[in-house]
Amino acid sequence: MGKSRRDSLYGLAVKTFRYLFNRDNVVVITWTQWSKEGLEEEGFRDVRVVPPPMRTSFRKIDNKMTVGFVGVEYHRKGGDIAENVMSKLPRHVRKVYVGKSPRRIEGIEYHSPMRRDELLKLMAEFDVLLFPTRVRLMDSQHLRL
């Protein structure tokens, strides 16, 4: 892929993600201060750092962006929201949904719930993890970041 095509695809991806995630009720969570600063430079608004819940390792960088979602309880974990976001992403973005869903949307790669070791291996391929969990109002007081 030529440099100008890659640059234009990157620009389109950033523009799409800014449109989807720069909303009043959306927080972008990243694992490092470095990536937080990079996202803010790209125009993302509410970006916070939360360290990963698992050991991380380096992975091969490729030219394919992968967006993932993990959640078994469809409504509470926001499975419908994740599917709606994924359905709006460009075709060249790999979309991975792990969990239970009552529907199947073309272009989304669905996986049933899996063992933790398998899940961690798959999640290592994610560039973006969608986390649209619905929080009851009384629960939100516990989520001060």
C-alpha distance (Angstrom), angle and dihedral (degrees) to the residues before:
residue distance angle dihedral
M1 . . .
G2 3.82 . .
K3 3.78 120.7 .
S4 3.83 94.8 -114.7
R5 3.82 91.8 50.5
R6 3.81 91.1 47.8
D7 3.82 90.6 48.3
S8 3.81 91.9 49.9
L9 3.83 91.7 48.2
Y10 3.82 89.7 49.7
G11 3.80 90.6 49.3
L12 3.81 90.9 49.4
A13 3.82 91.6 49.0
V14 3.82 92.4 49.8
K15 3.80 91.6 46.8
T16 3.83 91.0 49.3
F17 3.80 93.4 48.4
R18 3.83 92.3 46.5
Y19 3.80 88.9 52.4
L20 3.81 92.1 49.5
F21 3.81 99.0 41.2
N22 3.83 106.6 33.5
R23 3.79 94.6 85.4
D24 3.79 130.1 121.5
N25 3.81 95.8 -107.5
V26 3.82 98.4 41.4
V27 3.81 126.1 95.6
V28 3.80 120.5 -170.5
I29 3.81 110.4 -145.9
T30 3.78 121.8 -161.9
W31 3.80 132.7 175.9
T32 3.81 101.0 -127.4
Q33 3.79 140.2 41.8
W34 3.81 87.7 -129.4
S35 3.81 92.8 59.5
K36 3.82 91.0 42.5
E37 3.79 90.0 56.8
G38 3.80 91.1 46.6
L39 3.80 92.1 51.2
E40 3.80 91.2 48.3
E41 3.83 89.8 50.5
E42 3.82 87.4 53.5
G43 3.81 89.9 55.4
F44 3.81 103.8 -97.1
R45 3.81 112.2 147.2
D46 3.80 117.2 -159.6
V47 3.82 103.9 35.7
R48 3.82 121.2 160.3
V49 3.79 134.0 -179.9
V50 3.82 119.2 -125.4
P51 3.84 115.9 168.3
P52 3.82 115.6 -121.9
P53 3.82 118.9 -93.1
M54 3.80 91.3 -133.8
R55 3.77 141.8 40.7
T56 3.75 111.6 -78.3
S57 3.76 130.0 -152.5
F58 3.76 137.8 -175.4
R59 3.76 117.8 -86.5
K60 3.75 135.7 -167.8
I61 3.78 111.1 -86.9
D62 3.79 113.5 -132.7
N63 3.78 135.0 177.1
K64 3.80 94.2 -107.8
M65 3.80 119.6 92.3
T66 3.80 114.7 -144.0
V67 3.81 121.8 -158.5
G68 3.79 116.4 -168.3
F69 3.79 141.7 -172.1
V70 3.81 129.3 -168.3
G71 3.80 122.7 -168.9
V72 3.78 138.2 125.2
E73 3.82 100.5 -167.3
Y74 3.81 99.7 69.7
H75 3.81 101.6 -157.7
R76 3.82 101.1 31.4
K77 3.80 93.7 45.8
G78 3.82 91.5 46.6
G79 3.79 97.6 -115.0
D80 3.79 90.4 157.0
I81 3.81 91.0 51.9
A82 3.81 91.2 49.0
E83 3.81 90.9 50.3
N84 3.81 91.5 48.6
V85 3.81 91.8 50.3
M86 3.81 92.1 45.9
S87 3.81 92.1 48.7
K88 3.83 89.1 58.3
L89 3.80 95.1 52.0
P90 3.80 120.7 100.0
R91 3.81 117.3 -90.8
H92 3.80 93.5 -112.3
V93 3.83 90.6 64.7
R94 3.80 113.2 91.9
K95 3.81 109.2 -130.4
V96 3.83 118.1 -159.8
Y97 3.83 123.0 -172.3
V98 3.82 118.2 -172.8
G99 3.80 115.7 -171.6
K100 3.76 141.6 38.2
S101 3.79 120.8 -37.3
P102 3.80 130.4 170.5
R103 3.80 90.3 -145.0
R104 3.78 141.0 47.2
I105 3.79 118.7 -142.5
E106 3.79 120.0 -162.5
G107 3.79 112.4 -110.5
I108 3.83 95.0 29.0
E109 3.80 118.5 106.5
Y110 3.83 107.3 -139.4
H111 3.81 124.8 -155.9
S112 3.81 127.6 -178.0
P113 3.81 118.0 -125.4
M114 3.80 108.5 -71.4
R115 3.78 142.8 -170.0
R116 3.80 116.1 -72.9
D117 3.82 95.1 -110.9
E118 3.82 91.2 52.3
L119 3.80 91.2 45.6
L120 3.81 93.3 51.0
K121 3.81 90.3 50.0
L122 3.82 91.0 51.5
M123 3.81 92.9 43.8
A124 3.81 89.5 54.9
E125 3.83 85.4 69.8
F126 3.84 92.9 57.4
D127 3.80 119.3 104.7
V128 3.81 90.7 -178.7
L129 3.81 127.6 25.8
L130 3.80 115.5 -158.1
F131 3.80 112.2 -145.2
P132 3.82 106.5 177.8
T133 3.82 96.4 157.4
R134 3.78 114.6 165.0
V135 3.79 111.6 -127.3
R136 3.76 123.4 -158.6
L137 3.80 112.3 -127.2
M138 3.81 93.2 -112.9
D139 3.84 89.9 53.1
S140 3.79 95.1 51.7
Q141 3.81 93.5 76.5
H142 3.82 87.8 69.5
L143 3.80 93.3 56.2
R144 3.80 101.1 71.0
L145 3.81 105.7 143.2
